[in-house]
Amino acid sequence: MDLEAKRDLVDSLRRYRETLRWETEFLRSEVTSRGLETIAGRKEYLKEHTAPRSLSRELLDLKEQLSGQKIAGLPVVSLPYLVPRHEEALDLLLHEAHKLGYRIQSLRELAAPISLEAARLLCLVSERCAEIARIIARQGSPNSGKSSADAAIAAYSERSESWESIWGSPVSRSGGFNDITTLSPMYFTPFAPAIIPYTGFATKALQIYSFEISDLNDCLKWPLYVYGVVAARDVVDGNRNLLFSRSRANCQVLTEKDPFLHLTGPSRAILAEYPVDFEVELRIKDGTECQDKALMSSANHHSFASADSAVFFSCLCSAELSLQTVYGAVQATILSIRLVGGESSFEYGGQVSCSSYTEGVNADACREVVLIDCDEKFLEDGLDGYISLSRNVVTVELEGSLKITIKEYTKSRLVANEAQLDIPAQHCQVSKGECVLGGHNVVVLIAWSLLVRDKLDNLVMG
């Protein structure tokens, strides 16, 4: 068996171990939530579920209905878990569907054999679930009678409560809904390449490019004074990884010519082995705070079916988050970009951007992540030649390189000077690169780190 085959085998076994670990934790939480850890609890549960049922008969009925043209006429069934409120039952159903997606993903990645008939039935059930989700989104049954904006806010508030009851529980230990991820993007930077712990991986991660507001409702006019939060959640710790965060006092002015939010994150790489939740809470500053409007309260459970964007909708506008899945990725933290010597000091601003590329790919054709772009003077007194970046964490393919481009603008926003620097990706440690821009010597420092798949695993490792 060659080295590559051994790596694939080890990776498959690791995935299988993680799936088993999750299944065990999930079963434990289910047993505890139903009071089944005691004999008295089991007796009580059996007492409440004594109605005779024929599982095999139900499965046959389901197959008959799915194999025909009766999908829309499926019989009404009782809500699960005997919960008193319909909203709680719906939250639990959505949670189960979310976890089912993870299981299917694991089966696919482990190349588990699935019969064509089972795959066909699964496809039909998935289509039906998607149709139900669309109906709920259109009609908003828990919020019927409210305006579209109020219904969206109420639905988002219910999502927050549901998240805290599930993921913020003692079992999942993810904290509060608004808690921000504290995991460092330089977690494995100090390690030597030969002694990195087994909890570090070069794996699938997201590259975030831009967030654009479009399709304004007739009641809105440019410019928009926007503030709020755009965040991502992955399975590493379940906490918010902020992409955009501004207070009302520091709102951003969006215009028709420039409708893009000035992103400041992510603060660490976003793991893309499993679906990622994106959350958008944006408001418009309009007079006093009580007169402000909710521009968008929306979420997107992104499963990478459309790998280059995540789309959000509200009654006032739509939005698109531009992104890309990078395979075999590590995270790069641009520690500093310093201009040494020379007389020019970016009097009319400039731009710093970067892109990831691999051998054999035209680096100039790769999409760029803008780290800072402004029309005003770059450097402030006291920074000693350092360029202050808006973003500094990007995702890079381990087998590739990071190209950094620095541009200095003229008064009319033309490019006066431009410099490029290519730095090969690494597992860990810090890279240093130098180039010349106009009369400056540019010194760049980048910290490299593998990704963390599970924060708890790293805590166990110490």
Stockholm file with secondary structure:
# STOCKHOLM 1.0

chainA/1-462         MDLEAKRDLVDSLRRYRETLRWETEFLRSEVTSRGLETIAGRKEYLKEHTAPRSLSRELLDLKEQLSGQKIAGLPVVSLPYLVPRHEEALDLLLHEAHKLGYRIQSLRELAAPISLEAARLLCLVSERCAEIARIIARQGSPNSGKSSADAAIAAYSERSESWESIWGSPVSRSGGFNDITTLSPMYFTPFAPAIIPYTGFATKALQIYSFEISDLNDCLKWPLYVYGVVAARDVVDGNRNLLFSRSRANCQVLTEKDPFLHLTGPSRAILAEYPVDFEVELRIKDGTECQDKALMSSANHHSFASADSAVFFSCLCSAELSLQTVYGAVQATILSIRLVGGESSFEYGGQVSCSSYTEGVNADACREVVLIDCDEKFLEDGLDGYISLSRNVVTVELEGSLKITIKEYTKSRLVANEAQLDIPAQHCQVSKGECVLGGHNVVVLIAWSLLVRDKLDNLVMG
#=GR chainA/1-462 SS CCHHHHHHHHHHHHHHHHHHHHHHHHHHHHHHHTTTTSHHHHHHHHHHTCSCCCHHHHHHHHHHHHHTTCGGGCCCCCCGGGCSCHHHHHHHHHHHHHHHHHHHHHHHHTTCCCCHHHHHHHHHHHHHHHHHHHHHHHHCGGGTTSCHHHHHHHHHHHHHHHHHHHTSSTTTCCCCTTCBCCCCTTTTTTSCGGGCCTTEECEEEEEEEEEEEECCCTTCCSCEEEEEEEEEECTTTCCBEEEEEECGGGCEEECSSCCBCCCCCCSSCEECSSCEEEEEEEEECCSSGGGCEEEEEEEEEECSSSTTEEEEECSSCEEEEEEEEEEEEEEEEEEEEEEESCSCCCTTCEEEEEEEEETTSCGGGSCCEEEEEESSCSCCTTSTTBCCCSCCEEEEETTEEEEEEEEEECTTSCEEEEEEEEEECCSSSEEEEEEEETTEEEEEEEEEECEESCHHHHHHHC
#=GC SS_cons         CCHHHHHHHHHHHHHHHHHHHHHHHHHHHHHHHTTTTSHHHHHHHHHHTCSCCCHHHHHHHHHHHHHTTCGGGCCCCCCGGGCSCHHHHHHHHHHHHHHHHHHHHHHHHTTCCCCHHHHHHHHHHHHHHHHHHHHHHHHCGGGTTSCHHHHHHHHHHHHHHHHHHHTSSTTTCCCCTTCBCCCCTTTTTTSCGGGCCTTEECEEEEEEEEEEEECCCTTCCSCEEEEEEEEEECTTTCCBEEEEEECGGGCEEECSSCCBCCCCCCSSCEECSSCEEEEEEEEECCSSGGGCEEEEEEEEEECSSSTTEEEEECSSCEEEEEEEEEEEEEEEEEEEEEEESCSCCCTTCEEEEEEEEETTSCGGGSCCEEEEEESSCSCCTTSTTBCCCSCCEEEEETTEEEEEEEEEECTTSCEEEEEEEEEECCSSSEEEEEEEETTEEEEEEEEEECEESCHHHHHHHC
//
